[in-house]
Amino acid sequence: MTKKKIEDFLTNTEKEELLENYKCLREARTKSEANYFGEAVNHLLNKARQRIIKDAGIHDENAATVQSKRKALF
């Protein structure tokens, strides 16, 4: 069984959006910009997390562990 990455659970459009939002988050100049892009990144990572949980057939969400968000992007 090959080890899957978080990106494998996102569509191509979602991957592009995730990378773009992450770049904007890193370049954010104000706290409100950082919050906005941070929320967008978290939303997409949560989508991936839900798909991972569904794919693995895990019924207890708390039993699922996912790599740290920052590590998963690179």
PDB file with one MODEL, atoms N, CA, C and O in Angstrom:
MODEL        1
ATOM      1  N   MET A   1       0.847  -1.181   0.000  1.00  0.00           N
ATOM      2  CA  MET A   1       0.000   0.000   0.000  1.00  0.00           C
ATOM      3  C   MET A   1       0.895   1.248   0.000  1.00  0.00           C
ATOM      4  O   MET A   1       1.774   1.393   0.850  1.00  0.00           O
ATOM      5  N   THR A   2       0.660   2.126  -0.949  1.00  0.00           N
ATOM      6  CA  THR A   2       1.473   3.340  -1.033  1.00  0.00           C
ATOM      7  C   THR A   2       0.969   4.372  -0.033  1.00  0.00           C
ATOM      8  O   THR A   2      -0.222   4.444   0.270  1.00  0.00           O
ATOM      9  N   LYS A   3       1.887   5.151   0.460  1.00  0.00           N
ATOM     10  CA  LYS A   3       1.545   6.193   1.424  1.00  0.00           C
ATOM     11  C   LYS A   3       0.981   7.394   0.668  1.00  0.00           C
ATOM     12  O   LYS A   3       1.640   7.959  -0.205  1.00  0.00           O
ATOM     13  N   LYS A   4      -0.234   7.770   1.014  1.00  0.00           N
ATOM     14  CA  LYS A   4      -0.882   8.898   0.351  1.00  0.00           C
ATOM     15  C   LYS A   4      -0.587  10.190   1.089  1.00  0.00           C
ATOM     16  O   LYS A   4      -0.362  10.200   2.300  1.00  0.00           O
ATOM     17  N   LYS A   5      -0.591  11.270   0.342  1.00  0.00           N
ATOM     18  CA  LYS A   5      -0.417  12.602   0.914  1.00  0.00           C
ATOM     19  C   LYS A   5      -1.774  13.276   0.982  1.00  0.00           C
ATOM     20  O   LYS A   5      -2.734  12.837   0.348  1.00  0.00           O
ATOM     21  N   ILE A   6      -1.841  14.327   1.744  1.00  0.00           N
ATOM     22  CA  ILE A   6      -3.099  15.070   1.860  1.00  0.00           C
ATOM     23  C   ILE A   6      -3.560  15.559   0.495  1.00  0.00           C
ATOM     24  O   ILE A   6      -4.757  15.580   0.209  1.00  0.00           O
ATOM     25  N   GLU A   7      -2.607  15.952  -0.347  1.00  0.00           N
ATOM     26  CA  GLU A   7      -2.967  16.464  -1.675  1.00  0.00           C
ATOM     27  C   GLU A   7      -3.725  15.437  -2.511  1.00  0.00           C
ATOM     28  O   GLU A   7      -4.498  15.800  -3.398  1.00  0.00           O
ATOM     29  N   ASP A   8      -3.501  14.153  -2.225  1.00  0.00           N
ATOM     30  CA  ASP A   8      -4.176  13.098  -2.984  1.00  0.00           C
ATOM     31  C   ASP A   8      -5.680  13.085  -2.735  1.00  0.00           C
ATOM     32  O   ASP A   8      -6.434  12.499  -3.512  1.00  0.00           O
ATOM     33  N   PHE A   9      -6.112  13.723  -1.666  1.00  0.00           N
ATOM     34  CA  PHE A   9      -7.525  13.734  -1.325  1.00  0.00           C
ATOM     35  C   PHE A   9      -8.222  15.028  -1.733  1.00  0.00           C
ATOM     36  O   PHE A   9      -9.386  15.245  -1.397  1.00  0.00           O
ATOM     37  N   LEU A  10      -7.504  15.888  -2.461  1.00  0.00           N
ATOM     38  CA  LEU A  10      -8.087  17.131  -2.962  1.00  0.00           C
ATOM     39  C   LEU A  10      -8.150  17.090  -4.486  1.00  0.00           C
ATOM     40  O   LEU A  10      -7.316  16.456  -5.133  1.00  0.00           O
ATOM     41  N   THR A  11      -9.135  17.763  -5.046  1.00  0.00           N
ATOM     42  CA  THR A  11      -9.207  17.870  -6.498  1.00  0.00           C
ATOM     43  C   THR A  11      -8.121  18.831  -6.964  1.00  0.00           C
ATOM     44  O   THR A  11      -7.548  19.563  -6.158  1.00  0.00           O
ATOM     45  N   ASN A  12      -7.841  18.828  -8.254  1.00  0.00           N
ATOM     46  CA  ASN A  12      -6.815  19.730  -8.794  1.00  0.00           C
ATOM     47  C   ASN A  12      -7.141  21.192  -8.511  1.00  0.00           C
ATOM     48  O   ASN A  12      -6.253  21.977  -8.180  1.00  0.00           O
ATOM     49  N   THR A  13      -8.396  21.551  -8.640  1.00  0.00           N
ATOM     50  CA  THR A  13      -8.819  22.927  -8.370  1.00  0.00           C
ATOM     51  C   THR A  13      -8.581  23.276  -6.907  1.00  0.00           C
ATOM     52  O   THR A  13      -8.102  24.365  -6.590  1.00  0.00           O
ATOM     53  N   GLU A  14      -8.918  22.346  -6.018  1.00  0.00           N
ATOM     54  CA  GLU A  14      -8.719  22.583  -4.590  1.00  0.00           C
ATOM     55  C   GLU A  14      -7.231  22.685  -4.245  1.00  0.00           C
ATOM     56  O   GLU A  14      -6.842  23.481  -3.391  1.00  0.00           O
ATOM     57  N   LYS A  15      -6.406  21.879  -4.913  1.00  0.00           N
ATOM     58  CA  LYS A  15      -4.953  21.955  -4.689  1.00  0.00           C
ATOM     59  C   LYS A  15      -4.415  23.329  -5.076  1.00  0.00           C
ATOM     60  O   LYS A  15      -3.647  23.941  -4.334  1.00  0.00           O
ATOM     61  N   GLU A  16      -4.830  23.799  -6.245  1.00  0.00           N
ATOM     62  CA  GLU A  16      -4.393  25.123  -6.710  1.00  0.00           C
ATOM     63  C   GLU A  16      -4.850  26.216  -5.746  1.00  0.00           C
ATOM     64  O   GLU A  16      -4.090  27.125  -5.413  1.00  0.00           O
ATOM     65  N   GLU A  17      -6.097  26.113  -5.307  1.00  0.00           N
ATOM     66  CA  GLU A  17      -6.647  27.091  -4.375  1.00  0.00           C
ATOM     67  C   GLU A  17      -5.897  27.052  -3.041  1.00  0.00           C
ATOM     68  O   GLU A  17      -5.624  28.096  -2.448  1.00  0.00           O
ATOM     69  N   LEU A  18      -5.568  25.852  -2.576  1.00  0.00           N
ATOM     70  CA  LEU A  18      -4.828  25.690  -1.326  1.00  0.00           C
ATOM     71  C   LEU A  18      -3.457  26.347  -1.416  1.00  0.00           C
ATOM     72  O   LEU A  18      -3.056  27.088  -0.518  1.00  0.00           O
ATOM     73  N   LEU A  19      -2.744  26.077  -2.496  1.00  0.00           N
ATOM     74  CA  LEU A  19      -1.415  26.661  -2.662  1.00  0.00           C
ATOM     75  C   LEU A  19      -1.476  28.185  -2.777  1.00  0.00           C
ATOM     76  O   LEU A  19      -0.658  28.897  -2.195  1.00  0.00           O
ATOM     77  N   GLU A  20      -2.446  28.667  -3.527  1.00  0.00           N
ATOM     78  CA  GLU A  20      -2.591  30.118  -3.693  1.00  0.00           C
ATOM     79  C   GLU A  20      -2.917  30.792  -2.355  1.00  0.00           C
ATOM     80  O   GLU A  20      -2.340  31.824  -2.012  1.00  0.00           O
ATOM     81  N   ASN A  21      -3.840  30.200  -1.616  1.00  0.00           N
ATOM     82  CA  ASN A  21      -4.203  30.765  -0.317  1.00  0.00           C
ATOM     83  C   ASN A  21      -3.038  30.697   0.663  1.00  0.00           C
ATOM     84  O   ASN A  21      -2.847  31.608   1.469  1.00  0.00           O
ATOM     85  N   TYR A  22      -2.264  29.624   0.597  1.00  0.00           N
ATOM     86  CA  TYR A  22      -1.114  29.487   1.489  1.00  0.00           C
ATOM     87  C   TYR A  22      -0.052  30.546   1.167  1.00  0.00           C
ATOM     88  O   TYR A  22       0.544  31.133   2.070  1.00  0.00           O
ATOM     89  N   LYS A  23       0.176  30.783  -0.128  1.00  0.00           N
ATOM     90  CA  LYS A  23       1.129  31.830  -0.527  1.00  0.00           C
ATOM     91  C   LYS A  23       0.659  33.198  -0.018  1.00  0.00           C
ATOM     92  O   LYS A  23       1.446  33.983   0.509  1.00  0.00           O
ATOM     93  N   CYS A  24      -0.631  33.462  -0.185  1.00  0.00           N
ATOM     94  CA  CYS A  24      -1.188  34.737   0.274  1.00  0.00           C
ATOM     95  C   CYS A  24      -1.097  34.851   1.794  1.00  0.00           C
ATOM     96  O   CYS A  24      -0.846  35.935   2.322  1.00  0.00           O
ATOM     97  N   LEU A  25      -1.299  33.747   2.492  1.00  0.00           N
ATOM     98  CA  LEU A  25      -1.186  33.736   3.946  1.00  0.00           C
ATOM     99  C   LEU A  25       0.226  34.111   4.369  1.00  0.00           C
ATOM    100  O   LEU A  25       0.414  34.887   5.307  1.00  0.00           O
ATOM    101  N   ARG A  26       1.214  33.561   3.681  1.00  0.00           N
ATOM    102  CA  ARG A  26       2.613  33.858   4.012  1.00  0.00           C
ATOM    103  C   ARG A  26       2.964  35.324   3.721  1.00  0.00           C
ATOM    104  O   ARG A  26       3.828  35.902   4.380  1.00  0.00           O
ATOM    105  N   GLU A  27       2.293  35.913   2.739  1.00  0.00           N
ATOM    106  CA  GLU A  27       2.585  37.289   2.341  1.00  0.00           C
ATOM    107  C   GLU A  27       1.651  38.309   2.993  1.00  0.00           C
ATOM    108  O   GLU A  27       1.763  39.509   2.740  1.00  0.00           O
ATOM    109  N   ALA A  28       0.743  37.837   3.821  1.00  0.00           N
ATOM    110  CA  ALA A  28      -0.239  38.734   4.444  1.00  0.00           C
ATOM    111  C   ALA A  28       0.460  39.805   5.264  1.00  0.00           C
ATOM    112  O   ALA A  28       1.426  39.542   5.980  1.00  0.00           O
ATOM    113  N   ARG A  29      -0.059  41.025   5.137  1.00  0.00           N
ATOM    114  CA  ARG A  29       0.564  42.158   5.828  1.00  0.00           C
ATOM    115  C   ARG A  29      -0.217  42.590   7.056  1.00  0.00           C
ATOM    116  O   ARG A  29       0.326  43.240   7.950  1.00  0.00           O
ATOM    117  N   THR A  30      -1.479  42.231   7.100  1.00  0.00           N
ATOM    118  CA  THR A  30      -2.277  42.615   8.256  1.00  0.00           C
ATOM    119  C   THR A  30      -2.846  41.368   8.921  1.00  0.00           C
ATOM    120  O   THR A  30      -2.899  40.293   8.323  1.00  0.00           O
ATOM    121  N   LYS A  31      -3.262  41.532  10.146  1.00  0.00           N
ATOM    122  CA  LYS A  31      -3.838  40.417  10.881  1.00  0.00           C
ATOM    123  C   LYS A  31      -5.132  39.926  10.221  1.00  0.00           C
ATOM    124  O   LYS A  31      -5.398  38.724  10.185  1.00  0.00           O
ATOM    125  N   SER A  32      -5.923  40.853   9.706  1.00  0.00           N
ATOM    126  CA  SER A  32      -7.193  40.450   9.081  1.00  0.00           C
ATOM    127  C   SER A  32      -6.947  39.660   7.792  1.00  0.00           C
ATOM    128  O   SER A  32      -7.677  38.714   7.498  1.00  0.00           O
ATOM    129  N   GLU A  33      -5.922  40.045   7.022  1.00  0.00           N
ATOM    130  CA  GLU A  33      -5.567  39.270   5.822  1.00  0.00           C
ATOM    131  C   GLU A  33      -5.114  37.872   6.222  1.00  0.00           C
ATOM    132  O   GLU A  33      -5.519  36.879   5.617  1.00  0.00           O
ATOM    133  N   ALA A  34      -4.282  37.806   7.234  1.00  0.00           N
ATOM    134  CA  ALA A  34      -3.777  36.512   7.698  1.00  0.00           C
ATOM    135  C   ALA A  34      -4.921  35.631   8.181  1.00  0.00           C
ATOM    136  O   ALA A  34      -4.937  34.432   7.905  1.00  0.00           O
ATOM    137  N   ASN A  35      -5.866  36.207   8.892  1.00  0.00           N
ATOM    138  CA  ASN A  35      -7.023  35.442   9.372  1.00  0.00           C
ATOM    139  C   ASN A  35      -7.850  34.917   8.207  1.00  0.00           C
ATOM    140  O   ASN A  35      -8.266  33.758   8.204  1.00  0.00           O
ATOM    141  N   TYR A  36      -8.088  35.776   7.216  1.00  0.00           N
ATOM    142  CA  TYR A  36      -8.899  35.385   6.057  1.00  0.00           C
ATOM    143  C   TYR A  36      -8.262  34.207   5.315  1.00  0.00           C
ATOM    144  O   TYR A  36      -8.919  33.199   5.057  1.00  0.00           O
ATOM    145  N   PHE A  37      -6.982  34.346   4.976  1.00  0.00           N
ATOM    146  CA  PHE A  37      -6.323  33.289   4.215  1.00  0.00           C
ATOM    147  C   PHE A  37      -6.075  32.048   5.072  1.00  0.00           C
ATOM    148  O   PHE A  37      -6.088  30.926   4.567  1.00  0.00           O
ATOM    149  N   GLY A  38      -5.849  32.254   6.359  1.00  0.00           N
ATOM    150  CA  GLY A  38      -5.700  31.120   7.273  1.00  0.00           C
ATOM    151  C   GLY A  38      -6.965  30.289   7.340  1.00  0.00           C
ATOM    152  O   GLY A  38      -6.909  29.059   7.341  1.00  0.00           O
ATOM    153  N   GLU A  39      -8.109  30.960   7.397  1.00  0.00           N
ATOM    154  CA  GLU A  39      -9.391  30.256   7.412  1.00  0.00           C
ATOM    155  C   GLU A  39      -9.613  29.485   6.112  1.00  0.00           C
ATOM    156  O   GLU A  39     -10.122  28.364   6.133  1.00  0.00           O
ATOM    157  N   ALA A  40      -9.234  30.078   4.986  1.00  0.00           N
ATOM    158  CA  ALA A  40      -9.395  29.413   3.687  1.00  0.00           C
ATOM    159  C   ALA A  40      -8.532  28.157   3.622  1.00  0.00           C
ATOM    160  O   ALA A  40      -8.977  27.115   3.141  1.00  0.00           O
ATOM    161  N   VAL A  41      -7.293  28.259   4.109  1.00  0.00           N
ATOM    162  CA  VAL A  41      -6.390  27.100   4.123  1.00  0.00           C
ATOM    163  C   VAL A  41      -6.954  26.014   5.039  1.00  0.00           C
ATOM    164  O   VAL A  41      -6.988  24.841   4.667  1.00  0.00           O
ATOM    165  N   ASN A  42      -7.390  26.399   6.219  1.00  0.00           N
ATOM    166  CA  ASN A  42      -7.957  25.421   7.158  1.00  0.00           C
ATOM    167  C   ASN A  42      -9.197  24.743   6.593  1.00  0.00           C
ATOM    168  O   ASN A  42      -9.395  23.545   6.795  1.00  0.00           O
ATOM    169  N   HIS A  43     -10.025  25.493   5.892  1.00  0.00           N
ATOM    170  CA  HIS A  43     -11.235  24.919   5.301  1.00  0.00           C
ATOM    171  C   HIS A  43     -10.878  23.808   4.304  1.00  0.00           C
ATOM    172  O   HIS A  43     -11.475  22.732   4.319  1.00  0.00           O
ATOM    173  N   LEU A  44      -9.896  24.085   3.439  1.00  0.00           N
ATOM    174  CA  LEU A  44      -9.497  23.085   2.450  1.00  0.00           C
ATOM    175  C   LEU A  44      -8.828  21.877   3.108  1.00  0.00           C
ATOM    176  O   LEU A  44      -9.047  20.743   2.682  1.00  0.00           O
ATOM    177  N   LEU A  45      -8.026  22.108   4.131  1.00  0.00           N
ATOM    178  CA  LEU A  45      -7.394  20.989   4.831  1.00  0.00           C
ATOM    179  C   LEU A  45      -8.425  20.154   5.587  1.00  0.00           C
ATOM    180  O   LEU A  45      -8.275  18.938   5.708  1.00  0.00           O
ATOM    181  N   ASN A  46      -9.463  20.801   6.091  1.00  0.00           N
ATOM    182  CA  ASN A  46     -10.532  20.053   6.752  1.00  0.00           C
ATOM    183  C   ASN A  46     -11.314  19.205   5.752  1.00  0.00           C
ATOM    184  O   ASN A  46     -11.748  18.100   6.079  1.00  0.00           O
ATOM    185  N   LYS A  47     -11.495  19.718   4.533  1.00  0.00           N
ATOM    186  CA  LYS A  47     -12.132  18.918   3.477  1.00  0.00           C
ATOM    187  C   LYS A  47     -11.326  17.651   3.232  1.00  0.00           C
ATOM    188  O   LYS A  47     -11.876  16.552   3.158  1.00  0.00           O
ATOM    189  N   ALA A  48     -10.015  17.822   3.107  1.00  0.00           N
ATOM    190  CA  ALA A  48      -9.132  16.675   2.874  1.00  0.00           C
ATOM    191  C   ALA A  48      -9.202  15.713   4.050  1.00  0.00           C
ATOM    192  O   ALA A  48      -9.247  14.497   3.861  1.00  0.00           O
ATOM    193  N   ARG A  49      -9.210  16.246   5.249  1.00  0.00           N
ATOM    194  CA  ARG A  49      -9.270  15.410   6.460  1.00  0.00           C
ATOM    195  C   ARG A  49     -10.539  14.562   6.468  1.00  0.00           C
ATOM    196  O   ARG A  49     -10.495  13.371   6.775  1.00  0.00           O
ATOM    197  N   GLN A  50     -11.667  15.180   6.130  1.00  0.00           N
ATOM    198  CA  GLN A  50     -12.930  14.440   6.088  1.00  0.00           C
ATOM    199  C   GLN A  50     -12.891  13.333   5.044  1.00  0.00           C
ATOM    200  O   GLN A  50     -13.418  12.244   5.272  1.00  0.00           O
ATOM    201  N   ARG A  51     -12.272  13.602   3.905  1.00  0.00           N
ATOM    202  CA  ARG A  51     -12.164  12.580   2.859  1.00  0.00           C
ATOM    203  C   ARG A  51     -11.241  11.447   3.300  1.00  0.00           C
ATOM    204  O   ARG A  51     -11.487  10.282   2.986  1.00  0.00           O
ATOM    205  N   ILE A  52     -10.181  11.790   4.028  1.00  0.00           N
ATOM    206  CA  ILE A  52      -9.274  10.762   4.548  1.00  0.00           C
ATOM    207  C   ILE A  52     -10.014   9.864   5.529  1.00  0.00           C
ATOM    208  O   ILE A  52      -9.895   8.640   5.476  1.00  0.00           O
ATOM    209  N   ILE A  53     -10.768  10.472   6.414  1.00  0.00           N
ATOM    210  CA  ILE A  53     -11.533   9.714   7.410  1.00  0.00           C
ATOM    211  C   ILE A  53     -12.546   8.815   6.715  1.00  0.00           C
ATOM    212  O   ILE A  53     -12.711   7.655   7.090  1.00  0.00           O
ATOM    213  N   LYS A  54     -13.223   9.347   5.708  1.00  0.00           N
ATOM    214  CA  LYS A  54     -14.217   8.564   4.967  1.00  0.00           C
ATOM    215  C   LYS A  54     -13.547   7.416   4.209  1.00  0.00           C
ATOM    216  O   LYS A  54     -14.043   6.290   4.216  1.00  0.00           O
ATOM    217  N   ASP A  55     -12.420   7.706   3.556  1.00  0.00           N
ATOM    218  CA  ASP A  55     -11.693   6.700   2.786  1.00  0.00           C
ATOM    219  C   ASP A  55     -11.177   5.573   3.677  1.00  0.00           C
ATOM    220  O   ASP A  55     -11.178   4.407   3.284  1.00  0.00           O
ATOM    221  N   ALA A  56     -10.741   5.930   4.868  1.00  0.00           N
ATOM    222  CA  ALA A  56     -10.195   4.934   5.789  1.00  0.00           C
ATOM    223  C   ALA A  56     -11.299   4.168   6.509  1.00  0.00           C
ATOM    224  O   ALA A  56     -11.033   3.151   7.151  1.00  0.00           O
ATOM    225  N   GLY A  57     -12.508   4.641   6.407  1.00  0.00           N
ATOM    226  CA  GLY A  57     -13.622   3.971   7.061  1.00  0.00           C
ATOM    227  C   GLY A  57     -13.610   4.143   8.569  1.00  0.00           C
ATOM    228  O   GLY A  57     -14.086   3.275   9.300  1.00  0.00           O
ATOM    229  N   ILE A  58     -13.071   5.256   9.035  1.00  0.00           N
ATOM    230  CA  ILE A  58     -12.991   5.519  10.468  1.00  0.00           C
ATOM    231  C   ILE A  58     -14.308   6.150  10.926  1.00  0.00           C
ATOM    232  O   ILE A  58     -14.764   7.156  10.382  1.00  0.00           O
ATOM    233  N   HIS A  59     -14.894   5.528  11.936  1.00  0.00           N
ATOM    234  CA  HIS A  59     -16.177   6.035  12.423  1.00  0.00           C
ATOM    235  C   HIS A  59     -15.990   7.053  13.534  1.00  0.00           C
ATOM    236  O   HIS A  59     -16.816   7.950  13.701  1.00  0.00           O
ATOM    237  N   ASP A  60     -14.902   6.920  14.301  1.00  0.00           N
ATOM    238  CA  ASP A  60     -14.611   7.870  15.374  1.00  0.00           C
ATOM    239  C   ASP A  60     -13.601   8.878  14.863  1.00  0.00           C
ATOM    240  O   ASP A  60     -12.428   8.555  14.676  1.00  0.00           O
ATOM    241  N   GLU A  61     -14.062  10.104  14.637  1.00  0.00           N
ATOM    242  CA  GLU A  61     -13.217  11.148  14.065  1.00  0.00           C
ATOM    243  C   GLU A  61     -11.977  11.419  14.916  1.00  0.00           C
ATOM    244  O   GLU A  61     -10.924  11.768  14.383  1.00  0.00           O
ATOM    245  N   ASN A  62     -12.095  11.265  16.206  1.00  0.00           N
ATOM    246  CA  ASN A  62     -10.982  11.552  17.106  1.00  0.00           C
ATOM    247  C   ASN A  62      -9.860  10.526  16.981  1.00  0.00           C
ATOM    248  O   ASN A  62      -8.738  10.780  17.417  1.00  0.00           O
ATOM    249  N   ALA A  63     -10.150   9.385  16.398  1.00  0.00           N
ATOM    250  CA  ALA A  63      -9.130   8.347  16.251  1.00  0.00           C
ATOM    251  C   ALA A  63      -8.221   8.626  15.055  1.00  0.00           C
ATOM    252  O   ALA A  63      -7.158   8.019  14.924  1.00  0.00           O
ATOM    253  N   ALA A  64      -8.638   9.539  14.190  1.00  0.00           N
ATOM    254  CA  ALA A  64      -7.865   9.832  12.981  1.00  0.00           C
ATOM    255  C   ALA A  64      -6.779  10.856  13.276  1.00  0.00           C
ATOM    256  O   ALA A  64      -7.017  11.873  13.927  1.00  0.00           O
ATOM    257  N   THR A  65      -5.588  10.565  12.784  1.00  0.00           N
ATOM    258  CA  THR A  65      -4.509  11.544  12.925  1.00  0.00           C
ATOM    259  C   THR A  65      -4.047  11.951  11.547  1.00  0.00           C
ATOM    260  O   THR A  65      -4.013  11.134  10.626  1.00  0.00           O
ATOM    261  N   VAL A  66      -3.694  13.203  11.407  1.00  0.00           N
ATOM    262  CA  VAL A  66      -3.251  13.747  10.136  1.00  0.00           C
ATOM    263  C   VAL A  66      -1.930  14.463  10.397  1.00  0.00           C
ATOM    264  O   VAL A  66      -1.731  15.033  11.470  1.00  0.00           O
ATOM    265  N   GLN A  67      -1.030  14.434   9.418  1.00  0.00           N
ATOM    266  CA  GLN A  67       0.231  15.153   9.557  1.00  0.00           C
ATOM    267  C   GLN A  67      -0.043  16.605   9.902  1.00  0.00           C
ATOM    268  O   GLN A  67      -1.131  17.124   9.653  1.00  0.00           O
ATOM    269  N   SER A  68       0.950  17.245  10.474  1.00  0.00           N
ATOM    270  CA  SER A  68       0.767  18.667  10.777  1.00  0.00           C
ATOM    271  C   SER A  68       0.487  19.408   9.474  1.00  0.00           C
ATOM    272  O   SER A  68       1.003  19.034   8.421  1.00  0.00           O
ATOM    273  N   LYS A  69      -0.303  20.425   9.543  1.00  0.00           N
ATOM    274  CA  LYS A  69      -0.741  21.127   8.339  1.00  0.00           C
ATOM    275  C   LYS A  69       0.427  21.726   7.567  1.00  0.00           C
ATOM    276  O   LYS A  69       0.465  21.656   6.338  1.00  0.00           O
ATOM    277  N   ARG A  70       1.355  22.299   8.268  1.00  0.00           N
ATOM    278  CA  ARG A  70       2.472  22.928   7.579  1.00  0.00           C
ATOM    279  C   ARG A  70       3.317  21.883   6.856  1.00  0.00           C
ATOM    280  O   ARG A  70       3.739  22.115   5.723  1.00  0.00           O
ATOM    281  N   LYS A  71       3.570  20.744   7.486  1.00  0.00           N
ATOM    282  CA  LYS A  71       4.368  19.686   6.869  1.00  0.00           C
ATOM    283  C   LYS A  71       3.679  19.134   5.630  1.00  0.00           C
ATOM    284  O   LYS A  71       4.334  18.804   4.641  1.00  0.00           O
ATOM    285  N   ALA A  72       2.371  19.036   5.688  1.00  0.00           N
ATOM    286  CA  ALA A  72       1.615  18.432   4.594  1.00  0.00           C
ATOM    287  C   ALA A  72       1.693  19.248   3.316  1.00  0.00           C
ATOM    288  O   ALA A  72       1.532  18.704   2.224  1.00  0.00           O
ATOM    289  N   LEU A  73       1.935  20.532   3.435  1.00  0.00           N
ATOM    290  CA  LEU A  73       1.962  21.370   2.245  1.00  0.00           C
ATOM    291  C   LEU A  73       3.262  21.223   1.466  1.00  0.00           C
ATOM    292  O   LEU A  73       3.339  21.626   0.306  1.00  0.00           O
ATOM    293  N   PHE A  74       4.280  20.650   2.092  1.00  0.00           N
ATOM    294  CA  PHE A  74       5.571  20.553   1.412  1.00  0.00           C
ATOM    295  C   PHE A  74       6.142  19.186   1.436  1.00  0.00           C
ATOM    296  O   PHE A  74       7.227  18.961   0.900  1.00  0.00           O
TER     297      PHE A  74
ENDMDL
END
